[in-house]
């Protein structure tokens, strides 16, 4: 997910996306622990997506002040 795509989402959509990304990260970590994860780079991709969403949420919070 690109940063421009994240910025186009509403705050409600960002919160929903954040929740789903955290669930996805949990599942990937669980698969990694039992050795069922085929592509290890998926964990890093999801973590970066979470960081992007959190960054945009923080930007909007600061703009509101």
PDB file of N, CA, C, O and CB in Angstrom:
ATOM      1  N   UNK A   1       0.842  -1.173   0.000  1.00  0.00           N
ATOM      2  CA  UNK A   1       0.000   0.000   0.000  1.00  0.00           C
ATOM      3  C   UNK A   1       0.891   1.241   0.000  1.00  0.00           C
ATOM      4  O   UNK A   1       1.806   1.362   0.814  1.00  0.00           O
ATOM      5  CB  UNK A   1      -0.960  -0.005   1.217  1.00  0.00           C
ATOM      6  N   UNK A   2       0.618   2.132  -0.897  1.00  0.00           N
ATOM      7  CA  UNK A   2       1.401   3.356  -1.011  1.00  0.00           C
ATOM      8  C   UNK A   2       0.830   4.426  -0.085  1.00  0.00           C
ATOM      9  O   UNK A   2      -0.344   4.387   0.283  1.00  0.00           O
ATOM     10  CB  UNK A   2       1.422   3.858  -2.473  1.00  0.00           C
ATOM     11  N   UNK A   3       1.683   5.380   0.284  1.00  0.00           N
ATOM     12  CA  UNK A   3       1.278   6.431   1.212  1.00  0.00           C
ATOM     13  C   UNK A   3       0.158   7.286   0.625  1.00  0.00           C
ATOM     14  O   UNK A   3      -0.708   7.753   1.365  1.00  0.00           O
ATOM     15  CB  UNK A   3       2.476   7.310   1.571  1.00  0.00           C
ATOM     16  N   UNK A   4       0.159   7.495  -0.682  1.00  0.00           N
ATOM     17  CA  UNK A   4      -0.908   8.282  -1.310  1.00  0.00           C
ATOM     18  C   UNK A   4      -2.255   7.576  -1.179  1.00  0.00           C
ATOM     19  O   UNK A   4      -3.282   8.225  -0.984  1.00  0.00           O
ATOM     20  CB  UNK A   4      -0.587   8.536  -2.796  1.00  0.00           C
ATOM     21  N   UNK A   5      -2.250   6.260  -1.284  1.00  0.00           N
ATOM     22  CA  UNK A   5      -3.478   5.486  -1.117  1.00  0.00           C
ATOM     23  C   UNK A   5      -3.993   5.609   0.315  1.00  0.00           C
ATOM     24  O   UNK A   5      -5.201   5.684   0.540  1.00  0.00           O
ATOM     25  CB  UNK A   5      -3.238   4.006  -1.476  1.00  0.00           C
ATOM     26  N   UNK A   6      -3.089   5.629   1.264  1.00  0.00           N
ATOM     27  CA  UNK A   6      -3.474   5.735   2.675  1.00  0.00           C
ATOM     28  C   UNK A   6      -4.069   7.105   2.950  1.00  0.00           C
ATOM     29  O   UNK A   6      -5.062   7.214   3.669  1.00  0.00           O
ATOM     30  CB  UNK A   6      -2.262   5.482   3.598  1.00  0.00           C
ATOM     31  N   UNK A   7      -3.482   8.142   2.394  1.00  0.00           N
ATOM     32  CA  UNK A   7      -3.955   9.501   2.643  1.00  0.00           C
ATOM     33  C   UNK A   7      -5.331   9.760   2.047  1.00  0.00           C
ATOM     34  O   UNK A   7      -6.041  10.657   2.502  1.00  0.00           O
ATOM     35  CB  UNK A   7      -2.969  10.498   2.088  1.00  0.00           C
ATOM     36  N   UNK A   8      -5.718   8.990   1.039  1.00  0.00           N
ATOM     37  CA  UNK A   8      -7.028   9.168   0.414  1.00  0.00           C
ATOM     38  C   UNK A   8      -8.164   8.605   1.272  1.00  0.00           C
ATOM     39  O   UNK A   8      -9.324   8.968   1.071  1.00  0.00           O
ATOM     40  CB  UNK A   8      -7.042   8.506  -0.952  1.00  0.00           C
ATOM     41  N   UNK A   9      -7.848   7.730   2.215  1.00  0.00           N
ATOM     42  CA  UNK A   9      -8.867   7.098   3.045  1.00  0.00           C
ATOM     43  C   UNK A   9      -9.354   8.058   4.133  1.00  0.00           C
ATOM     44  O   UNK A   9      -8.623   8.947   4.571  1.00  0.00           O
ATOM     45  CB  UNK A   9      -8.318   5.810   3.678  1.00  0.00           C
ATOM     46  N   UNK A  10     -10.599   7.858   4.556  1.00  0.00           N
ATOM     47  CA  UNK A  10     -11.129   8.650   5.666  1.00  0.00           C
ATOM     48  C   UNK A  10     -10.570   8.100   6.973  1.00  0.00           C
ATOM     49  O   UNK A  10      -9.972   7.024   6.999  1.00  0.00           O
ATOM     50  CB  UNK A  10     -12.690   8.632   5.677  1.00  0.00           C
ATOM     51  N   UNK A  11     -10.767   8.840   8.046  1.00  0.00           N
ATOM     52  CA  UNK A  11     -10.265   8.414   9.349  1.00  0.00           C
ATOM     53  C   UNK A  11     -10.930   7.120   9.797  1.00  0.00           C
ATOM     54  O   UNK A  11     -10.270   6.256  10.375  1.00  0.00           O
ATOM     55  CB  UNK A  11     -10.493   9.508  10.391  1.00  0.00           C
ATOM     56  N   UNK A  12     -12.205   6.976   9.544  1.00  0.00           N
ATOM     57  CA  UNK A  12     -12.898   5.732   9.904  1.00  0.00           C
ATOM     58  C   UNK A  12     -12.340   4.552   9.123  1.00  0.00           C
ATOM     59  O   UNK A  12     -12.131   3.472   9.675  1.00  0.00           O
ATOM     60  CB  UNK A  12     -14.407   5.862   9.650  1.00  0.00           C
ATOM     61  N   UNK A  13     -12.100   4.768   7.833  1.00  0.00           N
ATOM     62  CA  UNK A  13     -11.530   3.705   7.006  1.00  0.00           C
ATOM     63  C   UNK A  13     -10.120   3.345   7.470  1.00  0.00           C
ATOM     64  O   UNK A  13      -9.726   2.179   7.444  1.00  0.00           O
ATOM     65  CB  UNK A  13     -11.508   4.129   5.532  1.00  0.00           C
ATOM     66  N   UNK A  14      -9.364   4.363   7.895  1.00  0.00           N
ATOM     67  CA  UNK A  14      -8.011   4.102   8.391  1.00  0.00           C
ATOM     68  C   UNK A  14      -8.044   3.261   9.665  1.00  0.00           C
ATOM     69  O   UNK A  14      -7.230   2.354   9.840  1.00  0.00           O
ATOM     70  CB  UNK A  14      -7.273   5.423   8.652  1.00  0.00           C
ATOM     71  N   UNK A  15      -8.981   3.564  10.543  1.00  0.00           N
ATOM     72  CA  UNK A  15      -9.095   2.776  11.775  1.00  0.00           C
ATOM     73  C   UNK A  15      -9.473   1.328  11.475  1.00  0.00           C
ATOM     74  O   UNK A  15      -8.953   0.405  12.101  1.00  0.00           O
ATOM     75  CB  UNK A  15     -10.132   3.404  12.714  1.00  0.00           C
ATOM     76  N   UNK A  16     -10.373   1.132  10.521  1.00  0.00           N
ATOM     77  CA  UNK A  16     -10.752  -0.225  10.116  1.00  0.00           C
ATOM     78  C   UNK A  16      -9.563  -0.943   9.473  1.00  0.00           C
ATOM     79  O   UNK A  16      -9.329  -2.124   9.732  1.00  0.00           O
ATOM     80  CB  UNK A  16     -11.949  -0.186   9.135  1.00  0.00           C
ATOM     81  N   UNK A  17      -8.823  -0.227   8.639  1.00  0.00           N
ATOM     82  CA  UNK A  17      -7.649  -0.801   7.978  1.00  0.00           C
ATOM     83  C   UNK A  17      -6.587  -1.187   9.006  1.00  0.00           C
ATOM     84  O   UNK A  17      -5.957  -2.239   8.894  1.00  0.00           O
ATOM     85  CB  UNK A  17      -7.063   0.193   6.955  1.00  0.00           C
ATOM     86  N   UNK A  18      -6.397  -0.336   9.998  1.00  0.00           N
ATOM     87  CA  UNK A  18      -5.430  -0.610  11.055  1.00  0.00           C
ATOM     88  C   UNK A  18      -5.802  -1.884  11.810  1.00  0.00           C
ATOM     89  O   UNK A  18      -4.941  -2.713  12.103  1.00  0.00           O
ATOM     90  CB  UNK A  18      -5.343   0.579  12.025  1.00  0.00           C
ATOM     91  N   UNK A  19      -7.070  -2.032  12.119  1.00  0.00           N
ATOM     92  CA  UNK A  19      -7.540  -3.226  12.822  1.00  0.00           C
ATOM     93  C   UNK A  19      -7.292  -4.480  11.987  1.00  0.00           C
ATOM     94  O   UNK A  19      -6.807  -5.487  12.503  1.00  0.00           O
ATOM     95  CB  UNK A  19      -9.036  -3.099  13.158  1.00  0.00           C
ATOM     96  N   UNK A  20      -7.621  -4.419  10.709  1.00  0.00           N
ATOM     97  CA  UNK A  20      -7.439  -5.601   9.854  1.00  0.00           C
ATOM     98  C   UNK A  20      -5.955  -5.913   9.645  1.00  0.00           C
ATOM     99  O   UNK A  20      -5.577  -7.082   9.573  1.00  0.00           O
ATOM    100  CB  UNK A  20      -8.126  -5.385   8.492  1.00  0.00           C
ATOM    101  N   UNK A  21      -5.113  -4.883   9.547  1.00  0.00           N
ATOM    102  CA  UNK A  21      -3.680  -5.119   9.398  1.00  0.00           C
ATOM    103  C   UNK A  21      -3.089  -5.750  10.653  1.00  0.00           C
ATOM    104  O   UNK A  21      -2.222  -6.620  10.565  1.00  0.00           O
ATOM    105  CB  UNK A  21      -2.958  -3.813   9.080  1.00  0.00           C
ATOM    106  N   UNK A  22      -3.550  -5.318  11.806  1.00  0.00           N
ATOM    107  CA  UNK A  22      -3.049  -5.918  13.050  1.00  0.00           C
ATOM    108  C   UNK A  22      -3.485  -7.373  13.180  1.00  0.00           C
ATOM    109  O   UNK A  22      -2.727  -8.208  13.671  1.00  0.00           O
ATOM    110  CB  UNK A  22      -3.537  -5.118  14.264  1.00  0.00           C
ATOM    111  N   UNK A  23      -4.703  -7.677  12.741  1.00  0.00           N
ATOM    112  CA  UNK A  23      -5.145  -9.075  12.732  1.00  0.00           C
ATOM    113  C   UNK A  23      -4.302  -9.893  11.770  1.00  0.00           C
ATOM    114  O   UNK A  23      -3.914 -11.020  12.078  1.00  0.00           O
ATOM    115  CB  UNK A  23      -6.632  -9.174  12.349  1.00  0.00           C
ATOM    116  N   UNK A  24      -4.021  -9.328  10.609  1.00  0.00           N
ATOM    117  CA  UNK A  24      -3.213 -10.013   9.604  1.00  0.00           C
ATOM    118  C   UNK A  24      -1.798 -10.266  10.140  1.00  0.00           C
ATOM    119  O   UNK A  24      -1.236 -11.341   9.928  1.00  0.00           O
ATOM    120  CB  UNK A  24      -3.157  -9.183   8.297  1.00  0.00           C
ATOM    121  N   UNK A  25      -1.226  -9.280  10.832  1.00  0.00           N
ATOM    122  CA  UNK A  25       0.104  -9.434  11.412  1.00  0.00           C
ATOM    123  C   UNK A  25       0.111 -10.545  12.458  1.00  0.00           C
ATOM    124  O   UNK A  25       1.054 -11.333  12.526  1.00  0.00           O
ATOM    125  CB  UNK A  25       0.574  -8.114  12.035  1.00  0.00           C
ATOM    126  N   UNK A  26      -0.934 -10.604  13.268  1.00  0.00           N
ATOM    127  CA  UNK A  26      -1.046 -11.652  14.269  1.00  0.00           C
ATOM    128  C   UNK A  26      -1.046 -13.033  13.610  1.00  0.00           C
ATOM    129  O   UNK A  26      -0.349 -13.943  14.057  1.00  0.00           O
ATOM    130  CB  UNK A  26      -2.315 -11.456  15.104  1.00  0.00           C
ATOM    131  N   UNK A  27      -1.835 -13.177  12.545  1.00  0.00           N
ATOM    132  CA  UNK A  27      -1.907 -14.460  11.842  1.00  0.00           C
ATOM    133  C   UNK A  27      -0.570 -14.830  11.205  1.00  0.00           C
ATOM    134  O   UNK A  27      -0.163 -15.991  11.237  1.00  0.00           O
ATOM    135  CB  UNK A  27      -2.996 -14.414  10.772  1.00  0.00           C
ATOM    136  N   UNK A  28       0.115 -13.835  10.624  1.00  0.00           N
ATOM    137  CA  UNK A  28       1.409 -14.106  10.017  1.00  0.00           C
ATOM    138  C   UNK A  28       2.436 -14.540  11.061  1.00  0.00           C
ATOM    139  O   UNK A  28       3.227 -15.451  10.819  1.00  0.00           O
ATOM    140  CB  UNK A  28       1.908 -12.875   9.271  1.00  0.00           C
ATOM    141  N   UNK A  29       2.419 -13.883  12.223  1.00  0.00           N
ATOM    142  CA  UNK A  29       3.342 -14.267  13.289  1.00  0.00           C
ATOM    143  C   UNK A  29       3.035 -15.671  13.807  1.00  0.00           C
ATOM    144  O   UNK A  29       3.943 -16.436  14.132  1.00  0.00           O
ATOM    145  CB  UNK A  29       3.275 -13.257  14.438  1.00  0.00           C
ATOM    146  N   UNK A  30       1.753 -15.998  13.879  1.00  0.00           N
ATOM    147  CA  UNK A  30       1.367 -17.334  14.323  1.00  0.00           C
ATOM    148  C   UNK A  30       1.862 -18.383  13.332  1.00  0.00           C
ATOM    149  O   UNK A  30       2.401 -19.415  13.731  1.00  0.00           O
ATOM    150  CB  UNK A  30      -0.164 -17.431  14.490  1.00  0.00           C
ATOM    151  N   UNK A  31       1.679 -18.119  12.047  1.00  0.00           N
ATOM    152  CA  UNK A  31       2.152 -19.044  11.019  1.00  0.00           C
ATOM    153  C   UNK A  31       3.673 -19.186  11.058  1.00  0.00           C
ATOM    154  O   UNK A  31       4.210 -20.278  10.872  1.00  0.00           O
ATOM    155  CB  UNK A  31       1.703 -18.572   9.633  1.00  0.00           C
ATOM    156  N   UNK A  32       4.359 -18.067  11.301  1.00  0.00           N
ATOM    157  CA  UNK A  32       5.816 -18.106  11.370  1.00  0.00           C
ATOM    158  C   UNK A  32       6.281 -18.964  12.543  1.00  0.00           C
ATOM    159  O   UNK A  32       7.272 -19.685  12.436  1.00  0.00           O
ATOM    160  CB  UNK A  32       6.383 -16.686  11.492  1.00  0.00           C
ATOM    161  N   UNK A  33       5.573 -18.884  13.646  1.00  0.00           N
ATOM    162  CA  UNK A  33       5.951 -19.642  14.843  1.00  0.00           C
ATOM    163  C   UNK A  33       5.826 -21.145  14.627  1.00  0.00           C
ATOM    164  O   UNK A  33       6.628 -21.912  15.158  1.00  0.00           O
ATOM    165  CB  UNK A  33       5.089 -19.220  16.025  1.00  0.00           C
ATOM    166  N   UNK A  34       4.834 -21.574  13.856  1.00  0.00           N
ATOM    167  CA  UNK A  34       4.653 -23.008  13.627  1.00  0.00           C
ATOM    168  C   UNK A  34       5.350 -23.474  12.356  1.00  0.00           C
ATOM    169  O   UNK A  34       5.301 -24.656  12.017  1.00  0.00           O
ATOM    170  CB  UNK A  34       3.173 -23.344  13.554  1.00  0.00           C
ATOM    171  N   UNK A  35       5.996 -22.556  11.654  1.00  0.00           N
ATOM    172  CA  UNK A  35       6.754 -22.919  10.470  1.00  0.00           C
ATOM    173  C   UNK A  35       5.939 -23.048   9.202  1.00  0.00           C
ATOM    174  O   UNK A  35       6.393 -23.669   8.241  1.00  0.00           O
ATOM    175  CB  UNK A  35       7.446 -24.178  10.711  1.00  0.00           C
ATOM    176  N   UNK A  36       4.750 -22.477   9.174  1.00  0.00           N
ATOM    177  CA  UNK A  36       3.886 -22.584   8.010  1.00  0.00           C
ATOM    178  C   UNK A  36       3.943 -21.353   7.105  1.00  0.00           C
ATOM    179  O   UNK A  36       3.223 -21.286   6.108  1.00  0.00           O
ATOM    180  CB  UNK A  36       2.472 -22.816   8.456  1.00  0.00           C
ATOM    181  N   UNK A  37       4.782 -20.390   7.437  1.00  0.00           N
ATOM    182  CA  UNK A  37       4.851 -19.158   6.649  1.00  0.00           C
ATOM    183  C   UNK A  37       5.810 -19.355   5.481  1.00  0.00           C
ATOM    184  O   UNK A  37       6.986 -19.663   5.676  1.00  0.00           O
ATOM    185  CB  UNK A  37       5.302 -17.959   7.529  1.00  0.00           C
ATOM    186  N   UNK A  38       5.300 -19.176   4.278  1.00  0.00           N
ATOM    187  CA  UNK A  38       6.116 -19.379   3.080  1.00  0.00           C
ATOM    188  C   UNK A  38       6.953 -18.148   2.734  1.00  0.00           C
ATOM    189  O   UNK A  38       8.120 -18.270   2.362  1.00  0.00           O
ATOM    190  CB  UNK A  38       5.226 -19.739   1.902  1.00  0.00           C
ATOM    191  N   UNK A  39       6.360 -16.976   2.858  1.00  0.00           N
ATOM    192  CA  UNK A  39       7.043 -15.736   2.481  1.00  0.00           C
ATOM    193  C   UNK A  39       7.238 -14.869   3.723  1.00  0.00           C
ATOM    194  O   UNK A  39       6.299 -14.225   4.190  1.00  0.00           O
ATOM    195  CB  UNK A  39       6.238 -14.963   1.390  1.00  0.00           C
ATOM    196  N   UNK A  40       8.443 -14.856   4.248  1.00  0.00           N
ATOM    197  CA  UNK A  40       8.749 -14.103   5.454  1.00  0.00           C
ATOM    198  C   UNK A  40       8.651 -12.606   5.289  1.00  0.00           C
ATOM    199  O   UNK A  40       8.464 -11.880   6.265  1.00  0.00           O
ATOM    200  CB  UNK A  40      10.100 -14.444   5.918  1.00  0.00           C
ATOM    201  N   UNK A  41       8.777 -12.137   4.051  1.00  0.00           N
ATOM    202  CA  UNK A  41       8.727 -10.695   3.818  1.00  0.00           C
ATOM    203  C   UNK A  41       7.325 -10.125   4.012  1.00  0.00           C
ATOM    204  O   UNK A  41       7.156  -8.909   4.095  1.00  0.00           O
ATOM    205  CB  UNK A  41       9.217 -10.381   2.418  1.00  0.00           C
ATOM    206  N   UNK A  42       6.326 -10.990   4.085  1.00  0.00           N
ATOM    207  CA  UNK A  42       4.952 -10.527   4.318  1.00  0.00           C
ATOM    208  C   UNK A  42       4.838  -9.822   5.666  1.00  0.00           C
ATOM    209  O   UNK A  42       4.110  -8.838   5.794  1.00  0.00           O
ATOM    210  CB  UNK A  42       3.966 -11.709   4.256  1.00  0.00           C
ATOM    211  N   UNK A  43       5.553 -10.321   6.668  1.00  0.00           N
ATOM    212  CA  UNK A  43       5.512  -9.718   7.998  1.00  0.00           C
ATOM    213  C   UNK A  43       6.024  -8.285   7.925  1.00  0.00           C
ATOM    214  O   UNK A  43       5.409  -7.376   8.482  1.00  0.00           O
ATOM    215  CB  UNK A  43       6.349 -10.545   9.008  1.00  0.00           C
ATOM    216  N   UNK A  44       7.136  -8.082   7.248  1.00  0.00           N
ATOM    217  CA  UNK A  44       7.708  -6.744   7.118  1.00  0.00           C
ATOM    218  C   UNK A  44       6.781  -5.816   6.344  1.00  0.00           C
ATOM    219  O   UNK A  44       6.645  -4.644   6.698  1.00  0.00           O
ATOM    220  CB  UNK A  44       9.067  -6.814   6.430  1.00  0.00           C
ATOM    221  N   UNK A  45       6.142  -6.322   5.295  1.00  0.00           N
ATOM    222  CA  UNK A  45       5.230  -5.501   4.495  1.00  0.00           C
ATOM    223  C   UNK A  45       4.048  -5.031   5.335  1.00  0.00           C
ATOM    224  O   UNK A  45       3.658  -3.865   5.266  1.00  0.00           O
ATOM    225  CB  UNK A  45       4.730  -6.285   3.271  1.00  0.00           C
ATOM    226  N   UNK A  46       3.479  -5.935   6.125  1.00  0.00           N
ATOM    227  CA  UNK A  46       2.328  -5.588   6.953  1.00  0.00           C
ATOM    228  C   UNK A  46       2.737  -4.591   8.036  1.00  0.00           C
ATOM    229  O   UNK A  46       1.992  -3.657   8.333  1.00  0.00           O
ATOM    230  CB  UNK A  46       1.715  -6.853   7.590  1.00  0.00           C
ATOM    231  N   UNK A  47       3.910  -4.784   8.625  1.00  0.00           N
ATOM    232  CA  UNK A  47       4.389  -3.843   9.645  1.00  0.00           C
ATOM    233  C   UNK A  47       4.565  -2.444   9.061  1.00  0.00           C
ATOM    234  O   UNK A  47       4.237  -1.454   9.716  1.00  0.00           O
ATOM    235  CB  UNK A  47       5.716  -4.332  10.246  1.00  0.00           C
ATOM    236  N   UNK A  48       5.077  -2.354   7.842  1.00  0.00           N
ATOM    237  CA  UNK A  48       5.251  -1.051   7.199  1.00  0.00           C
ATOM    238  C   UNK A  48       3.905  -0.413   6.873  1.00  0.00           C
ATOM    239  O   UNK A  48       3.750   0.803   6.992  1.00  0.00           O
ATOM    240  CB  UNK A  48       6.085  -1.194   5.923  1.00  0.00           C
ATOM    241  N   UNK A  49       2.936  -1.220   6.464  1.00  0.00           N
ATOM    242  CA  UNK A  49       1.593  -0.699   6.202  1.00  0.00           C
ATOM    243  C   UNK A  49       0.972  -0.149   7.484  1.00  0.00           C
ATOM    244  O   UNK A  49       0.325   0.897   7.465  1.00  0.00           O
ATOM    245  CB  UNK A  49       0.693  -1.798   5.602  1.00  0.00           C
ATOM    246  N   UNK A  50       1.170  -0.856   8.594  1.00  0.00           N
ATOM    247  CA  UNK A  50       0.665  -0.381   9.884  1.00  0.00           C
ATOM    248  C   UNK A  50       1.312   0.962  10.226  1.00  0.00           C
ATOM    249  O   UNK A  50       0.632   1.885  10.675  1.00  0.00           O
ATOM    250  CB  UNK A  50       0.943  -1.426  11.006  1.00  0.00           C
ATOM    251  N   UNK A  51       2.606   1.070  10.016  1.00  0.00           N
ATOM    252  CA  UNK A  51       3.312   2.318  10.304  1.00  0.00           C
ATOM    253  C   UNK A  51       2.785   3.464   9.445  1.00  0.00           C
ATOM    254  O   UNK A  51       2.646   4.589   9.924  1.00  0.00           O
ATOM    255  CB  UNK A  51       4.814   2.142  10.078  1.00  0.00           C
ATOM    256  N   UNK A  52       2.494   3.181   8.183  1.00  0.00           N
ATOM    257  CA  UNK A  52       1.949   4.227   7.305  1.00  0.00           C
ATOM    258  C   UNK A  52       0.593   4.719   7.797  1.00  0.00           C
ATOM    259  O   UNK A  52       0.334   5.922   7.833  1.00  0.00           O
ATOM    260  CB  UNK A  52       1.819   3.705   5.869  1.00  0.00           C
ATOM    261  N   UNK A  53      -0.260   3.785   8.173  1.00  0.00           N
ATOM    262  CA  UNK A  53      -1.590   4.154   8.656  1.00  0.00           C
ATOM    263  C   UNK A  53      -1.475   4.973   9.940  1.00  0.00           C
ATOM    264  O   UNK A  53      -2.145   5.995  10.088  1.00  0.00           O
ATOM    265  CB  UNK A  53      -2.454   2.894   8.896  1.00  0.00           C
ATOM    266  N   UNK A  54      -0.635   4.530  10.859  1.00  0.00           N
ATOM    267  CA  UNK A  54      -0.460   5.265  12.113  1.00  0.00           C
ATOM    268  C   UNK A  54       0.110   6.661  11.865  1.00  0.00           C
ATOM    269  O   UNK A  54      -0.267   7.610  12.551  1.00  0.00           O
ATOM    270  CB  UNK A  54       0.457   4.486  13.062  1.00  0.00           C
ATOM    271  N   UNK A  55       1.002   6.794  10.905  1.00  0.00           N
ATOM    272  CA  UNK A  55       1.585   8.088  10.583  1.00  0.00           C
ATOM    273  C   UNK A  55       0.517   9.050  10.068  1.00  0.00           C
ATOM    274  O   UNK A  55       0.474  10.210  10.480  1.00  0.00           O
ATOM    275  CB  UNK A  55       2.701   7.927   9.545  1.00  0.00           C
ATOM    276  N   UNK A  56      -0.333   8.579   9.182  1.00  0.00           N
ATOM    277  CA  UNK A  56      -1.376   9.444   8.629  1.00  0.00           C
ATOM    278  C   UNK A  56      -2.385   9.815   9.717  1.00  0.00           C
ATOM    279  O   UNK A  56      -2.845  10.956   9.769  1.00  0.00           O
ATOM    280  CB  UNK A  56      -2.092   8.747   7.444  1.00  0.00           C
ATOM    281  N   UNK A  57      -2.728   8.867  10.582  1.00  0.00           N
ATOM    282  CA  UNK A  57      -3.635   9.186  11.688  1.00  0.00           C
ATOM    283  C   UNK A  57      -3.033  10.250  12.596  1.00  0.00           C
ATOM    284  O   UNK A  57      -3.737  11.158  13.040  1.00  0.00           O
ATOM    285  CB  UNK A  57      -3.958   7.923  12.500  1.00  0.00           C
ATOM    286  N   UNK A  58      -1.743  10.145  12.875  1.00  0.00           N
ATOM    287  CA  UNK A  58      -1.075  11.129  13.724  1.00  0.00           C
ATOM    288  C   UNK A  58      -1.017  12.488  13.031  1.00  0.00           C
ATOM    289  O   UNK A  58      -1.209  13.514  13.683  1.00  0.00           O
ATOM    290  CB  UNK A  58       0.343  10.655  14.085  1.00  0.00           C
ATOM    291  N   UNK A  59      -0.759  12.517  11.737  1.00  0.00           N
ATOM    292  CA  UNK A  59      -0.757  13.773  10.989  1.00  0.00           C
ATOM    293  C   UNK A  59      -2.099  14.479  11.106  1.00  0.00           C
ATOM    294  O   UNK A  59      -2.164  15.689  11.323  1.00  0.00           O
ATOM    295  CB  UNK A  59      -0.423  13.520   9.517  1.00  0.00           C
ATOM    296  N   UNK A  60      -3.156  13.712  10.959  1.00  0.00           N
ATOM    297  CA  UNK A  60      -4.496  14.306  11.032  1.00  0.00           C
ATOM    298  C   UNK A  60      -4.811  14.788  12.437  1.00  0.00           C
ATOM    299  O   UNK A  60      -5.489  15.801  12.609  1.00  0.00           O
ATOM    300  CB  UNK A  60      -5.552  13.298  10.581  1.00  0.00           C
ATOM    301  N   UNK A  61      -4.329  14.076  13.438  1.00  0.00           N
ATOM    302  CA  UNK A  61      -4.528  14.487  14.819  1.00  0.00           C
ATOM    303  C   UNK A  61      -3.823  15.815  15.082  1.00  0.00           C
ATOM    304  O   UNK A  61      -4.376  16.692  15.746  1.00  0.00           O
ATOM    305  CB  UNK A  61      -4.016  13.405  15.783  1.00  0.00           C
ATOM    306  N   UNK A  62      -2.625  15.961  14.572  1.00  0.00           N
ATOM    307  CA  UNK A  62      -1.881  17.209  14.761  1.00  0.00           C
ATOM    308  C   UNK A  62      -2.480  18.367  13.981  1.00  0.00           C
ATOM    309  O   UNK A  62      -2.444  19.506  14.448  1.00  0.00           O
ATOM    310  CB  UNK A  62      -0.438  17.020  14.351  1.00  0.00           C
ATOM    311  N   UNK A  63      -3.032  18.099  12.804  1.00  0.00           N
ATOM    312  CA  UNK A  63      -3.675  19.150  12.026  1.00  0.00           C
ATOM    313  C   UNK A  63      -4.934  19.654  12.706  1.00  0.00           C
ATOM    314  O   UNK A  63      -5.293  20.822  12.558  1.00  0.00           O
ATOM    315  CB  UNK A  63      -4.005  18.647  10.635  1.00  0.00           C
ATOM    316  N   UNK A  64      -5.603  18.793  13.444  1.00  0.00           N
ATOM    317  CA  UNK A  64      -6.840  19.159  14.102  1.00  0.00           C
ATOM    318  C   UNK A  64      -6.592  20.108  15.281  1.00  0.00           C
ATOM    319  O   UNK A  64      -7.492  20.837  15.696  1.00  0.00           O
ATOM    320  CB  UNK A  64      -7.566  17.908  14.575  1.00  0.00           C
ATOM    321  N   UNK A  65      -5.388  20.093  15.806  1.00  0.00           N
ATOM    322  CA  UNK A  65      -5.085  20.958  16.961  1.00  0.00           C
ATOM    323  C   UNK A  65      -4.866  22.359  16.581  1.00  0.00           C
ATOM    324  O   UNK A  65      -4.603  23.198  17.442  1.00  0.00           O
ATOM    325  CB  UNK A  65      -3.898  20.478  17.685  1.00  0.00           C
TER     326      UNK A  65
END
